[in-house]
Amino acid sequence: MGANRRKWNQQHAVIRRILMKEKDYRKALPLLLEHHAAAHSKKLGARWSYQDEVLGPLTEAQFRFVPAGGQSVIWKLWHITRIEDLTVNLLLAGAGHSRLNAGWLKRLGIRYVDVGNGMPDADAARISRSMNIKALLAYRLAVGRRTQSILRKLKSDALWEKPAPERLQRIVKEKAVRENSAWLLKFWGGNPSANILLMPATRHPFVHLNEISRMTPALRKVQ
């Protein structure tokens, strides 16, 4: 593991302690902003971007390549971005809709609105073929910027409570979680809202960027 990734993991443990044990959001915020930005493009202001490191060398064919028994880079980016969009905007901020509903769907060139969990392979392959890569990266950046704005304004009082049921219903209304993946709603709704900062917004994208990094040997063979 490289020094930057090692530092990121150490930082995650510090943020978890400050949030879940000390319950001090203001103390965690500066670290959290840097931590979150590292899982996005440097355009978000990161000192180091794991996303740029992993995606920078990839060609369009490599973005779209679907490995046997796995998912494409495009699908993974869609998955982590859509989940961040939903959980931060609807569950943390209490917004009426996610960023996707601000005109992004048409630009992305797809008809899917769900996060991808439980998605049939044929649908995942269709996303990998048809998604506009430039629009996907722009959507990811827009979601990241929105998250940073929310984090700076977030009132910490509700972080130690579970998300309100009506906020979870907004995710249902957007048809963002398939019936065969309803466990996601139970997971997001069954933990303190601070957990969203530790998993969907930070750890979750890092996990999938790690997966993309491990795909590098296979992607090098894609022309």
Secondary structure, 3 states (H helix, E strand, C coil): CCHHHHHHHHHHHHHHHHHHHHCCHHHHHHHHHHHHHCCCCHHHCCCCCHHHHHHCCCCHHHHHCCCCCCCCHHHHHHHHHHHHHHHHHHHHCCCCCCHHHCCHHHHHCCCCCCCCCCCCHHHHHHHHHHCCHHHHHHHHHHHHHHHHHHHHHCCHHHHHCCCCHHHHHHHHHCCCCCHHHCHHHHHHHCCCCHHHHHHHHHHHHHHHHHHHHHCHHHHCCCC
